[in-house]
Amino acid sequence: MDDLERIGAESVAYFRALDENATLRRHFHHADEEDGLWYIEAVPDRGEWVVIKQAELTSAGRLHRYGWEHPEDEHGGLTDRAIDPEEDPLETISAEEFQRVWTR
């Protein structure tokens, strides 16, 4: 296994562990400059909110989902930066609203 494969495997393992062991989850959405909507599920880790799932609903109605099971594709990928709900332009949503989009 080369370094990139090892790093990728470690990243997937990290996000999977966060997802499977989370006892607290928060959900958000925001609109981007191209009228797309982003839906985010985040969990706390080491004092930060780490995005473990994100879904983009494009203005054309396409849905792109990213999480540990599918971290990236030709359209984008799971963010690797923590979010700050107090600073980032995010609106809190319910877990049910997030799930409606995620499972669409």
C-alpha atoms as one frame of an Amber mdcrd trajectory, in Angstrom:
protein
   0.000   0.000   0.000   1.469   3.346  -0.992   1.242   6.510   1.115  -1.832
   7.913  -0.672  -3.754   4.661  -0.258  -2.770   4.499   3.423  -3.842   8.101
   4.021  -7.134   7.461   2.222  -7.792   4.335   4.281  -6.985   6.174   7.519
  -9.307   9.025   6.551 -12.180   6.647   5.797 -11.569   4.834   9.111 -11.606
   8.161  11.004 -14.917   9.346   9.495 -16.474   5.906   9.884 -15.551   5.779
  13.580 -16.991   9.261  14.126 -20.216   8.275  12.390 -20.641   4.944  14.148
 -19.762   6.216  17.638 -21.420   9.641  17.657 -23.736  10.367  20.552 -24.398
  13.953  19.470 -25.141  15.101  15.936 -26.064  18.500  14.538 -27.584  19.243
  11.155 -27.315  22.330   8.991 -27.923  23.642   5.523 -26.860  26.625   3.473
 -27.165  27.920  -0.070 -24.130  28.431  -2.280 -23.452  31.088  -4.919 -24.891
  28.871  -7.674 -28.256  28.361  -5.931 -27.292  24.888  -4.762 -28.278  23.741
  -1.272 -25.834  21.993   1.033 -27.009  19.720   3.847 -24.524  18.805   6.566
 -24.369  16.350   9.448 -21.607  17.130  11.934 -20.348  15.590  15.161 -18.024
  16.967  17.837 -14.431  15.782  17.891 -11.581  17.351  19.853 -13.414  20.635
  20.332 -14.499  21.010  16.698 -17.564  20.136  14.644 -16.477  17.622  12.014
 -18.650  17.069   8.949 -19.327  13.339   8.567 -22.016  13.551   5.891 -22.845
  16.199   3.347 -25.294  16.351   0.503 -25.424  18.901  -2.283 -28.711  19.473
  -4.063 -27.753  21.412  -7.187 -29.906  24.084  -8.774 -30.527  21.539 -11.574
 -31.992  19.108  -9.007 -29.047  16.664  -8.912 -28.099  15.214  -5.541 -24.495
  14.421  -4.622 -23.860  12.661  -1.276 -20.562  12.267   0.553 -19.639  10.377
   3.709 -17.176   7.705   4.783 -18.753   5.164   2.426 -18.445   7.509  -0.571
 -15.947  10.262   0.286 -15.515  11.739  -3.197 -16.352  11.514  -6.871 -15.971
  13.592 -10.032 -18.412  16.220  -8.662 -16.736  16.852  -5.316 -16.113  15.308
  -1.947 -16.588  15.360   1.790 -15.077  18.493   3.255 -11.947  18.040   5.316
 -12.403  21.237   7.293 -14.286  21.565  10.548 -17.260  23.903  10.669 -18.007
  26.613  13.178 -21.781  26.986  13.544 -21.260  30.385  15.177 -19.104  31.759
  12.330 -20.059  29.851   9.164 -23.212  30.850   7.226 -25.210  27.804   8.326
 -28.825  27.366   9.331 -29.700  24.674  11.858 -32.184  22.083  10.587 -33.768
  19.011  12.113 -32.309  15.534  11.797 -35.491  14.567   9.961 -35.010  17.278
   7.336 -31.420  16.162   6.795 -32.529  12.523   6.451 -35.238  13.435   3.921
 -32.562  14.855   1.639 -29.895  12.255   2.452 -32.164   9.306   1.643 -33.801
  10.886  -1.405
